[in-house]
Amino acid sequence: MSKYDLIQVGAKESFAKTITETDIALYGAISGDFNPVHFNSVYAAGTMFKNRIAHGMLTAGLISALLGTRLPGPGTVYLSQSLNFRAPVYIGDTITAEVEVLEKYPEKKQISLKTTCINQNGKEVVAGEALVMYKE
């Protein structure tokens, strides 16, 4: 029996990380996204967020980490991901990425998963769905 066969519909996994100033700086350097809402406190104070926020894709990246390391795990290849950004993530927030297996497509070794990120207060900050291929 393969590892793919052992993955059950309804299986869940999570991964938590506290977002730091360094995370935002590194993500900006890697991505080239230096939007002042992420880097300039004076600018951010004048926005609806009232403070600097993390990049949405930095937060969504926690989902990628979870898929590639825990469920399904090493060998996972992203095919698609829908994302709805529901609330801001601030420096110091602890974000828990969660995935849940919704459906399996054995003929292609594909899996669809519900994907969410929740902050330390239980507020959903990102919601979506992923389709991945799992190669052992």
C-alpha positions as CSV (number, residue, x, y, z in Angstrom):
1,M,0.0,0.0,0.0
2,S,1.4,3.4,-1.0
3,K,1.5,6.5,1.2
4,Y,-1.1,8.1,-1.1
5,D,-3.5,5.2,-0.3
6,L,-3.1,5.9,3.4
7,I,-4.3,9.5,3.1
8,Q,-8.0,9.6,4.1
9,V,-10.7,12.1,3.2
10,G,-11.2,14.2,6.3
11,A,-7.6,13.9,7.4
12,K,-6.3,17.2,8.9
13,E,-3.0,18.8,9.8
14,S,-1.8,22.2,11.1
15,F,1.3,24.3,11.4
16,A,1.7,27.4,13.4
17,K,4.2,30.3,13.2
18,T,4.5,33.7,14.8
19,I,5.0,36.4,12.1
20,T,8.1,38.6,12.8
21,E,9.6,41.8,11.6
22,T,12.3,39.6,10.0
23,D,9.8,37.5,8.2
24,I,8.4,40.6,6.5
25,A,11.8,42.0,5.7
26,L,12.9,38.7,4.1
27,Y,9.7,38.2,2.2
28,G,10.0,41.7,0.8
29,A,13.6,41.0,-0.3
30,I,12.7,37.7,-1.9
31,S,9.5,38.9,-3.6
32,G,10.4,42.5,-4.4
33,D,7.2,43.6,-2.7
34,F,8.1,46.7,-0.7
35,N,4.6,48.1,-0.5
36,P,4.7,50.7,2.3
37,V,1.8,49.1,4.1
38,H,4.3,46.4,5.0
39,F,7.3,48.6,5.7
40,N,6.3,52.1,6.7
41,S,4.6,52.7,10.0
42,V,3.6,56.3,9.2
43,Y,2.0,55.2,5.9
44,A,0.3,52.2,7.4
45,A,-1.2,54.3,10.2
46,G,-3.2,56.2,7.5
47,T,-4.7,53.0,6.1
48,M,-7.7,51.0,7.2
49,F,-5.3,48.6,9.0
50,K,-3.9,51.4,11.2
51,N,-0.6,49.5,11.5
52,R,1.8,47.6,9.3
53,I,0.6,44.3,8.0
54,A,2.3,41.1,6.7
55,H,2.2,40.3,3.0
56,G,-0.9,38.2,2.2
57,M,1.3,35.8,0.2
58,L,3.6,35.4,3.2
59,T,0.7,34.2,5.2
60,A,-0.5,31.9,2.4
61,G,3.0,30.5,2.2
62,L,2.4,28.8,5.5
63,I,-0.2,26.6,3.7
64,S,2.5,25.7,1.2
65,A,4.9,24.7,4.0
66,L,2.2,22.5,5.6
67,L,1.3,20.8,2.3
68,G,5.0,20.1,1.5
69,T,6.0,18.8,4.9
70,R,3.0,17.3,6.7
71,L,-0.1,16.6,4.7
72,P,0.2,15.2,2.1
73,G,4.0,15.7,2.8
74,P,7.3,15.6,0.9
75,G,6.7,15.0,-2.8
76,T,3.6,17.2,-3.0
77,V,3.3,19.4,-6.0
78,Y,0.9,22.4,-6.1
79,L,-1.5,22.4,-9.1
80,S,-3.8,25.2,-8.0
81,Q,-4.8,27.3,-4.9
82,S,-7.7,29.7,-4.4
83,L,-7.2,32.3,-1.7
84,N,-9.6,34.7,0.0
85,F,-7.8,37.2,2.3
86,R,-10.3,37.8,5.1
87,A,-8.4,39.8,7.7
88,P,-5.0,41.4,8.1
89,V,-2.0,39.7,9.8
90,Y,0.1,41.9,12.0
91,I,3.7,41.6,13.3
92,G,3.5,39.4,16.3
93,D,0.4,37.4,15.2
94,T,0.6,33.7,15.5
95,I,-1.0,32.1,12.5
96,T,-2.1,28.5,12.3
97,A,-2.3,27.1,8.8
98,E,-4.7,24.2,8.5
99,V,-5.5,21.8,5.7
100,E,-8.2,19.1,5.4
101,V,-8.5,16.5,2.7
102,L,-11.7,17.0,0.8
103,E,-11.4,14.6,-2.1
104,K,-8.9,12.2,-3.7
105,Y,-8.4,11.5,-7.4
106,P,-6.5,8.2,-7.4
107,E,-6.1,7.9,-11.2
108,K,-3.9,11.1,-11.1
109,K,-2.7,10.8,-7.5
110,Q,-4.3,14.2,-6.9
111,I,-5.9,15.5,-3.7
112,S,-8.1,18.5,-3.1
113,L,-7.8,20.2,0.3
114,K,-9.6,22.9,2.3
115,T,-6.9,25.5,3.3
116,T,-7.3,28.1,6.1
117,C,-5.1,30.3,8.2
118,I,-6.4,31.4,11.6
119,N,-4.8,33.9,14.0
120,Q,-4.3,33.5,17.7
121,N,-7.8,35.0,18.4
122,G,-9.5,32.3,16.3
123,K,-10.2,34.7,13.4
124,E,-9.9,33.3,9.9
125,V,-7.4,35.4,8.0
126,V,-7.1,33.3,4.8
127,A,-9.5,30.7,3.3
128,G,-9.2,28.7,0.2
129,E,-8.9,25.4,-1.5
130,A,-5.8,23.6,-3.0
131,L,-5.4,20.9,-5.6
132,V,-2.1,19.0,-5.3
133,M,-0.4,16.0,-6.9
134,Y,1.3,13.6,-4.5
135,K,4.3,11.8,-5.8
136,E,6.1,9.4,-3.4
